[in-house]
């Protein structure tokens, strides 16, 4: 079920009125698609709000405050993607999906005055919408250009480390398949290896198309920036919960990664680690043939 922007704007208005009266809340910032102009919110978008508070703990530890904003269908807490804190995720009636990220106001201010991590700088650059600002935080926000600054290519040692990690875990996955541990094998194929594949897709896109290519974060809009050949190949790279299908997806993932790493290495003038890849791939295929 999707909701129109008007419904979300009504929720934003209720939240803003609440936050202005809540002394503990100092600043509230809307981030994500409902704040940016590039890839703005559509009918499927959720709402992401950073709550900068003197004491953020009550907003992820407790949920009573949510009922002042609307009828709560579901709410739960999970770590933020960057691992720095927690977020409270809420599904309000009639299906409004909201992520609240409570954070210490003092720490956020100190960060703006000293060193801004790349992911926070990226968030600011893409666009934010301040709905509450009791402490004039807006004056501290850097004036970042809308266009992404060219990203530095990986160091060769980091490239080689990821490549070796990938091929090591192809054999790891194959061994768990032969042992009959399908859950672990599928997780190896469709989680760990895919995480490494995502990084290689980003490096490949920037190495072959220019370091200013916007690869977003955590695979967002991958279908737009990744090599079209890779996007097509991904159709065969994921598996059903079935032993033969995990084998098929594993081999397809290996084939995809192999040409991505080769083209990336050539473009960046890196060593191409053919020996380790070849030996490991041969062992995996041997385990597959003798299953």
N, C-alpha and C positions, 0 to 999 in steps of 0.2 A: 504494500500500500504506500502510495506517495502522497505528499502534501504540497500545496502550493506555497509560494513565497509569502503571501499575505498571512497565512496561518503562522508561519515561523516569525514573521515580524510582530505579530501580536504577542507571541511568547517572549520575544526579545524585549518588548515594551514592558511586560510584567516583570521580567528579570531585572531590567534596568531600574524600575521603580523600587523593587525590593532591595537591590544592591545599594542604592543611594541612601536608604534608611538603615542599612546594616553597618554599624560603626566599624566592625572588624574588617569589612571589605573596603580596600583603598582604591583599587583599580580593577576594571573589568574590560577585557579585550576579546573581540571576536576575531578568530583567525580562520584560515581555510577558505573554502569556496564561497562562503557568504561574506567574505571581506575582500576577495581579490577580483580583478577584472579579467585576468587571463584564466581560462577555464572556470568561469564563475558558476555559481550554484545553478543546478537544474532541478527538475522535479524529484530527483532521487537523493539530493544532497542532505546531509545532516547539518547540525549546528555545533560549532566548537567554540567554547568560551574559556579563556584563562581568567581565573579569579586570583588576584593578588591581594593577599590578606595579611594582617598582623599575625594571625594564627590560622594557617590554612587547614589544620588537622580536623576541625569539626566538619568541614564540608566534604571530606572523603570518609571520615569515620562514622558520621551520622547522616540520616536521610530525612529527618523531620522537616528541615527547611525547604525541601523540594515541594512539599504540599502547598506552600504559599505561591508556587508558580503555576500549578496545574494539577490535574489528576494523574497520578503516577501509576503506570501499568507495571513496569519493571525497572529495577535499578540494581547495580552491582559495582564493585570496585575492582580495578586491575592496574598493574603497573603501566606507566606511560611508555610509549615506544622507545624513548631514549633512556629509560631506566632510571631517570633522576627523581621520580616521585610516583604519585598515584593519580588516577583520574576516576571520577564517578560518572558512569554511563547511565543514561536514563532514557526510558521510553515513556513519553507523556501521551495521554489520550489527545487526539485520535490516531496516534502513530508517529509522534514527533520524536525524532532521534537526536539526543543532545549529549555531548561530551563536555563535562566540566573538569577543568584542570586547576585545582587549588595549589597555589605556590606562595612562598614567603615573599612579601612585598619588598622587604629590606634586601634580600638576596638578589632579587631581580634588578633592583636599582643599582646595587653594587656591580652586578654583571654589566649593565649598560655603561657604567662609569669606568670599567676596566677592560675586560676582554669579553667580546660577544662570540659564543660558539658558532660554528658555521651553520648549524641547523636553525638556530635562532635568527641569525642574520638572513638566512634564506626565507624564513617565515615573515620577517619584517619587509624584506624586499618585495615579496609577492603581494603584500597588502594586508593591513590590519585595520580594524575598526574599533576605536576606543569608545565605549558607551558610558563608562564611569571613570573619572580621573580626579580624585579628591586631593592628590598630592602633586599635581602638575608633572606627571611622569612623561607626558608627551614631549615636553621640552628636552628630555634626555635622549629621545629616540633618534638614531642616526638617519641622515637623509641618504638612503641607499638607492642606486639607480634601478629602474624597473627591469632592465636587461641583466641577465646573469653574467657575472664576470667569468672570463675563461677559466676553466678548471685545470689545475696542474695534473699532468699525466702521472700515473703511479711510478714509484721507483721500481727499478728492475727486480730488486730483492722482494718487494711486496707482490709483484706480478708472479714471480717464480714460487713464492710461498703459497699463493692461492692455487696455482696450477698443481703443485705437489699435493696440497690438501685435497683437491678434487679427485685426482687419480688414486690417491690412497683410499678414499672413501668409495670409489667404484668397486674396488676389491672387497672392502669391508661390507658393502651392501650385498655383493655376490655371495660372500661366505654366509651371511645370515639367510639368504635365500636357500642355499644348499642345506643349511641346518633346519630349515622349516620355520624360521622366525619371520613370518610374513609381515607382521605389524612393524617390526624393527626395520626390515628390508624396505618396505614401502616408505617409511619415514626417512630412511637414508636416501632413497631415490627422489622422493617428491618434496622433501623438506631441506635436508642438509645440502645435497647436491644442487638443488634449485637455488638456494641462497647464494652459493658460489657462482652458479651460472648467471644469476642476476647481476652480480658485480662484473663478471666478464662481459656481459651484454652492454653495460654502461661504459666500460673501458673501450670496448670495440667501437661503439657508436662515436665516442669522442675521438678515438685514434684515427678512424677512417673518414669521419665527416667534419672534424674540427672540434677543438676543445671548448668552443662556445655552445655546443649542442646542449640543450637543457634536458637532462635525464631525470629531473625531479628527485623525489626521495622514495625509497622503499618500493620501487617498481611502478609508481604512479604513471599512468598514460604511456606505459611501455609500448603499446601497439602503435603509438605515434612516432617515437624516437628510435626504437630499435631497428636494426637491419630487417627489411621485409622478408628476407630469406629465413632469418631466425624466427620471426613471428610465425611464419608458415610451419617451420620445423617444430615449434612448440606444441603443435596439435598432436604430435605423436610422442611427446616427451613425458606425459603424465599417465599414471597407471590406475586401473581398477584394482580393487582388493582381491587380486588373483595372482597366483605365483607366475604363471606364464606371461601375464600382462605386465607384471613388474619387470620381468626379464626383458620384455620387448621395450618398455619405457626406459630402462636403464641403458640398453644399447643405443637407443635413439638419443638419449641425453649425452652419452659419450661422443657420438658422432657430431652432434651440434657443438659441444664444447670444444672438440678438437679443431674444427675449422675456425671457430671464433678466436681461440687462443693463438692459432697459427697466424691469422691475418693481423691480430693485434700486435703480436710480437714483431712481425715484419714492419708494420707501420711505425712502431716505436723503436725499432732497431735493437730489440732485445734478443737474448739467447733463446732459441727455441728448444725446449727440453725433450727432444724426440725419444731418447733412450728410455727414460723413466716411463713416459707415456706408452711407448710401444710394448715394453715388458709387462706393464700392468694391464693394458688392454688385452694382451694375449692371454694372460692368466684368467681374466674375467671371461673371455670367450671360451677358454678351455673348460672352466667350471660350468658354463652354459651348455656346451656341447655334451658334457659327460653327466648331465643332471639325471 
